[in-house]
């Protein structure tokens, strides 16, 4: 069964029927937002049943859209948390990817600025590596980007989409080592993105992120995960009741090949390891449970079929 | 940028220069500095690296008086002020309290202030100075130039006079070449530092 990420947007009235339908079809709800009279459900559903959900949602004024970013966690890497880079463009981009279903985290570097003085510390490197993809937001000068990028990419294992002021072909030429995606003409600016050309640029960033993620999904499909992270999320939600008391907006953050569990590692790592998924198979058997560098959270990395010889 | 007589951004990278022109425009506009700047020239060379901003200020001598922000109407032993611009309302009230005492000052609603039993004439009230915008100007200008300059350029040399200012920033230790650039850029505007 191939699960695809979609967003359902409709009225609050009878929306529980849609939730029941998604669960009955074997889908998983990643996030649910109730905003006044509207409900937005980000979920994974079987590919063949998308039309069915669309048809059943129609009388309820529901709208189903493809959301390739649902179930991904994106690091928006800003060179600093100063007024020079925040709130524009970092927040604009972080908010835009969030609107399309991704969970975005802003990573502000301690010493990302400058040309000679720029650097990346181990904590920043590890935090970025905990995400599915990193979007680097750089400045306007190609001289600086050329000089600092090798330093900022040191130890980064996740795909990187690079945004910078120079044109895309210039970025492709000057950045060494090569990264997964490039978006030109989005450097540092000091105003809100509201003009149509600026919004088009944001769409271009989304398109580039989607392209890189699709490539990553294809790679993952060659050696499938032992369990879908969305399913693991459901299992934890049912069997570890402490997660229901977490006040964070996404206590369980689904990633492409894992899960971020916002519970303290020391107390809950063993509980998670021993949690049974099905037929005596425990989470610890098919996934690595590691401490996250983000607060005291837990990172669950699902191992592929080739390592566990199990698919649930 | 009509309010500024001379506004130039010079950069060794063409596209980078265009972006910095937009950034300078946005920042100056946000901080409401266009009304006080007469000329400004910005020069950036990311290869060195160096950032130079030189400029000439307009004379800002006008004090804000009560008459500028309110209509003063004396009537039956009291003076009613109809506030047209509430930007300076807080400092104005403070001055009234100090001068006349809290018992004599009342603010029945957001845009009305009433003075009771005050001996001063309406004209005297209108002439009371309530703020000096030029005091905040330098603070704003310093902040704005730091916003415009690239963030990594943390070694700075700043000079703010009553009429002219210069701002040089770099990642590395500043040399005499930076000061020479200041003179050169002032000369481009037809001024001397």
Interface residues (C-beta under 8 A of the other chain):
Chain A: X79 X80 X82 X83 X84 X85 X113 X114 X115 X116 X117 X118 X139 X140 X141 X142 X143 X144 X165 X166 X167 X187 X188 X189 X190 X191
Chain B: X13 X15 X16 X19 X20 X22 X23 X26 X27 X30 X44 X46 X47 X49 X147 X150 X151 X152 X153 X154 X171 X172
